[in-house]
Structures are given as structure tokens and as C-alpha cells.
Amino acid sequence: MMRKSEIAVMKAVAICHKPFLKPEEAMIYCNLGRTQLTKKCEEFGIYKNNSGYLKRQELDQMMAGEESLLAKALEKIK
């Protein structure tokens, strides 16, 4: 379990201009729990890179309610 001080530090780091976020930072950045974040990321086609980080730009699109990456890819195919 994370301590309150650790959460505060991670939140500060997540809000700064890092292009990639660790899953714990992404949970704080999106204000979602681990299960909710995983479910939303799957719905929007957001996956971790080889290093285990999530792309902040993709998380921003998900939180803004924009069209998912999977839906955009399907439109390109049609």
C-alpha cells in the first residue's frame, strides 16, 4: 500500500511534463483505481510500451472522451 506522502510525490511527478507515466502515476493522473484504469485502457486501445510505461498523450485523449485509438484505426481500414 502506498503512503500518503508517496502519493503526493507521485501526483506531483505525474502532473509535470513527463511524456510517459508509470502505471501507478497514471492511476493518480487519471484519478482511477488500478482495475478501472486497466479496463479503460483496454477499451481505448492504450497499452504499456516495452518498458512498462503508458503514453501521457494517449491518457489525455482517453480522459477527454475523444474517439478511441481502436475506432480510429477501424475507420482508416474502411
C-alpha positions as CSV (number, residue, x, y, z in Angstrom):
1,M,0.0,0.0,0.0
2,M,1.2,3.5,-0.8
3,R,1.7,6.1,1.9
4,K,0.1,9.5,1.7
5,S,3.4,11.1,1.2
6,E,4.3,8.8,-1.6
7,I,1.0,9.5,-3.3
8,A,1.6,13.3,-3.0
9,V,5.1,13.0,-4.6
10,M,3.8,10.7,-7.4
11,K,1.0,13.1,-8.1
12,A,3.4,16.0,-8.4
13,V,5.6,14.0,-10.8
14,A,2.6,12.8,-12.9
15,I,1.3,16.3,-13.4
16,C,4.6,17.6,-14.6
17,H,5.6,17.3,-18.2
18,K,6.6,13.7,-18.4
19,P,5.7,12.1,-21.7
20,F,5.4,8.6,-20.2
21,L,3.9,7.6,-16.9
22,K,4.4,4.5,-14.7
23,P,1.1,2.6,-14.1
24,E,1.0,4.0,-10.5
25,E,1.5,7.5,-11.7
26,A,-1.2,7.0,-14.4
27,M,-3.7,5.9,-11.8
28,I,-3.1,9.1,-9.9
29,Y,-3.1,11.2,-13.0
30,C,-6.4,9.8,-14.2
31,N,-7.9,9.6,-10.7
32,L,-8.8,6.0,-11.3
33,G,-8.1,2.8,-9.4
34,R,-5.9,0.0,-10.8
35,T,-8.8,-2.0,-12.2
36,Q,-10.7,1.0,-13.6
37,L,-7.6,2.2,-15.3
38,T,-6.8,-1.2,-16.8
39,K,-10.4,-1.5,-18.1
40,K,-10.5,2.0,-19.6
41,C,-7.1,1.5,-21.3
42,E,-8.3,-1.8,-22.9
43,E,-11.4,0.0,-24.2
44,F,-9.4,2.8,-25.7
45,G,-6.6,0.6,-27.0
46,I,-3.9,2.0,-24.8
47,Y,-1.1,-0.4,-23.9
48,K,2.1,-0.2,-22.0
49,N,5.3,0.1,-24.0
50,N,8.2,-2.4,-23.7
51,S,9.5,-0.5,-20.6
52,G,6.1,-0.7,-18.9
53,Y,5.1,2.9,-19.3
54,L,1.9,4.5,-20.6
55,K,1.9,7.4,-23.0
56,R,0.6,10.5,-21.4
57,Q,-0.8,11.9,-24.7
58,E,-3.0,8.8,-25.1
59,L,-4.2,9.1,-21.5
60,D,-5.2,12.7,-22.1
61,Q,-7.2,11.6,-25.2
62,M,-8.9,9.0,-23.1
63,M,-9.8,11.4,-20.3
64,A,-11.1,14.0,-22.8
65,G,-13.6,11.5,-24.1
66,E,-12.1,11.6,-27.6
67,E,-12.6,8.7,-30.0
68,S,-10.6,5.6,-29.1
69,L,-7.5,4.6,-31.0
70,L,-9.1,1.3,-32.0
71,A,-12.1,3.1,-33.5
72,K,-9.8,5.5,-35.4
73,A,-7.9,2.5,-36.8
74,L,-11.1,0.8,-37.9
75,E,-12.2,4.0,-39.7
76,K,-8.9,4.0,-41.6
77,I,-9.4,0.5,-42.8
78,K,-12.9,1.1,-44.1
